[in-house]
Amino acid sequence: MADHIPPDAQPKVRRRGKPSRRGPRRPAFPTDQPPREPGGQSQDEKPSAAPTMSRADSAQRKPASGRRRGKGRVVHGKPALGKPAQGKAAQGKGAPAKPAPAKLAPEAPARRAPASFTAHPGGHQAYAAIDLGTNNCRLLIARPSGDSFVVVDAFSRVVRLGEGLAQTGRLSDAAMDRALGALRICADKLRRRGVVLARSVATEACRRAVNGPDFIARVRQETGIALDIISAREEARLAVLGCHILLEPGPGPALVFDIGGGSTELVLIESDGLAHDVPTILDWVSIPYGVVSLTESCRAEVDTPEERAARYAEMRGKVDAGFAAFGARLAPLRDSLSAHHDALRLLGTSGTVTTLASVHLDLPHYDRSAVDGCIVPAPRMRDICTRLSTLSIAGRREVACIGRERADLVVAGCAILESILDLWPASRLGVADRGIREGILRSLIGIHPASSGDLA
C-alpha cells in the first residue's frame, strides 16, 4: 500500500507592512573581489499571509486555483512550554530501501501551551511551528483565516547547529549556544503572541549527534520549548505537506526535494496539482548530505580554479553515490514518463533553490513574493550552478542574494541540485519558499479538502 499524507489548501494573500525597496543592483556574477563587511546573522521575517500559490515561466507569474477546506481537527498533547523533558528524545531512523507501506501519520503530537499563555481576544487562536535544522532556526506563528491562515509573526536565524558535526559526531558548545539564543527569541514570541498549540521539531543535526538528546533536554530546561527529534521520514512528509500545492498540473508522479543543512530528502508523489488532489507518497529517500554536512565532508576550499573543480567533482560523486539506489528504482518510471509525455515535474524547497532562483531573477536582494512559486528552466539552473562552482568564496560573496552567510555553503547546494537534475531531468524546476513549518501549521490548523475521503 502506498503512503498517504493529508491534503493541502491554498492560502490567501494578506501581507502586512510596507513593501521592501530594492537597493542598488549588483551583477549576478561579478569578478572576484575582496569580501564585503559581514551583515547580520539573524532577522525577524516580515509577518504576512501564507502567499498565494503562483507559477511562472522564468519571471512570468500567474495565480493558482483556489482550494476548499473541510473539517479538520487539532491534536492536543503535552504543554509546548513547561518543565524539562524526562529521559531521552526518540531518535529518528533513516529512509528505508523501499517505500514504507504504512500511512504517513505524524510521529509526535502537537503540544498545547500552558495556562500562563493567554490567547488574544476575539477567538483567533494562534498556532506555531518551529523548525530547528542543521543550519537554520525558523519560526512561524499563524491564525486561521477562512480556508487558510494568516502569518502574524515569523523569525529566522542562521545558527549552524551542525557545524563540525561531520568531524566530531557531536554538537559543539558554540553551536548549541547559538541555537539556544535563537530559541529563546522563539519562546518569547510564543508567549507574546498567545500561542495555544505548537509543534517544534529538530532534524538531522540532532538525529546524528551523540549529544542530541542532551541538547533537547537543555532546550526544554532553559527555554521551555519541547523539541521533537523527528526521523527523516517525518521530515520528508512535512516538507511535502507544506509545499506540494505549488506543483504544476501534469501526468504521472512528480518529484519533490528538500536540500537541508544536514540531509537531503527526495520524495516521489502522485499528485495532479488540483484542488481535490490528495498526494500519495510512492517512494522516498534521505541521504546524510546537506549543504553543511557535504561541505564539511569534502576537502577544504583552495583558491585555485583547478582545486575548485576537483572539490566540486568530489561533492558530486558523494551525492551521486547516495542517490544511486533510489535512482535505479526511479529509472523505469522516469524513462516511461519522458518517452510518453516529455513532462517530468520537479519541485524544490530549500535555501539552495530559492537562492539560485533569486540569482536567475537577477534580484538585488531576496524577495519571497517573487521567488515562491516561480518556475525556472532547468538548463538555467545548471548554468548558475556551474558558474558559482568556479567562483572563489570572495567572488560568491559579491553575488546578490548570496552574500557572506551562504557563500561557503552554496557550492554544496549546487552539487546536490545538479545530481537531482541528473536523476530526474525535468525541463523546468518549481521553487518553493515553504516547507516543514507550513506543513506543521496545516496539520495543526486542520486545513484539508472536504473531498479527501478515506486515506486508509
Buried (B, 14 or more C-beta within 10 A) or exposed (E): EBBBBBBBBBBBBBBEEEEEEEEEEBEBBBEBEEBEEEEEBBEEBBBBBBBBBBBBEEEEBEEBEEBBBBEBEBBEBBBBBBEEBEEEBEBBEBBBEEBBEEEBEBBBEBBBBBEEBEBBEEEEBBBBBBBBBBBBBBBBBBBBBEBBBBBBBBBBBBBBBBBBBBEEEBBBEEBBEBBBBBBBBBBEBBBEBBBBBBBBBBBBBBBBBEBBBBBBBBBBEEBBBBBBBBBBBBBBBBBBBBBBBBBBBBEBBBBBBBBBBBBBBBBBBBBBBEBEBBBBBBBBBBBBBBBBBBBBBBEEBEEEEEEBEBBBEBBBEBBBEBBEEBBEBBEEBBEEBBEEEEBBBBBBBBBBBBBBBBBBBEBBBBBBBBBBBBBBBBEBBBEBBEBBBBBBBBBBBBBBBBBBBBBBBBBBBBBBBBBBBBBBEBEBBBBBBBBBBBBBBBBBBBBBBEEBEEBE
